[in-house]
């Protein structure tokens, strides 16, 4: 899904994130591309950051935070 919540209001965003969680609970893989880190952290198991067309790192959501992911996005740090 490429930016599925980009043009949605709060209620529609919540419904979309619930749909993603439902798919996840059914064992389906979902690739989510988003600039909304709140959305990403809410529904993901792991986060793969791309920077300048290359992999900047992959982190497990449960063991990461917004600051670490932002660091990967801007090139300030490397994935552990």
N, C-alpha and C positions, 0 to 999 in steps of 0.2 A: 504494500500500500504506500503510495507516494503522497505524503502530506494529506492524509485523509481528514484531518480536522482543521485545515488551514482557513477555510472560509465559513466555518460553522460557529454558531452561538454556543453558549455554555451547555444548554440542554442537549443539543445535537452532538456536541463533543462528548458529553458523558455517555450518551447512547452508543456512539461509535466505539468508545473505549470499552464499554461493556460487551459489545459484539466481539471485539478482539479478545477479551478475556474469555468469552464463551468458546470461541474457536480454539484458544489455547487449552482450555479445560478438556476439550474433546480430543486433544493430542495433535492438533493441526499446527504446522509451523506457519508463522506469519512474519514476513519481512516488512518492517515499518520504517519508512524514511520520513524524518520529521525534524524540524528546527525547534519544536517544543520539547525541551528536556523534561518538563513535568509529565507530559504524556508518555514519553519514552520510558521514564523511570516507573511509571504506574503500571505499564503492561509488559515490560520486557524481562527476560531472564539474563540476557547479555546484550552488550552494546558494542557495535563495531563502528568505529569512527573512521571516516575517509577524510583525507586532507590532500588537496592538490592531486586528486586522482589516484592516490595510493592509500593503502591501509596505514592509519596512524596508530591503531591499537584496538584490541578487543578486551573489554572488562566485563566481569560478572556484575550484574546490577546490584545484587545483594551485598557485594563487597566494595562498592564504588560510591561515588557521590558526584554531585553536579560540578564541583570544583575540579575534580580529576578529569571528568569528561570534557569540560571546557578547556582545560589545559591541553588535552589531546587535539581538540578542534583548532586551537590557535597555535599549536606547536610548542607550547611552553614545557611540556613534559612527555615522557614516553610511558607506555603501558608497563605495569609491573610484571 
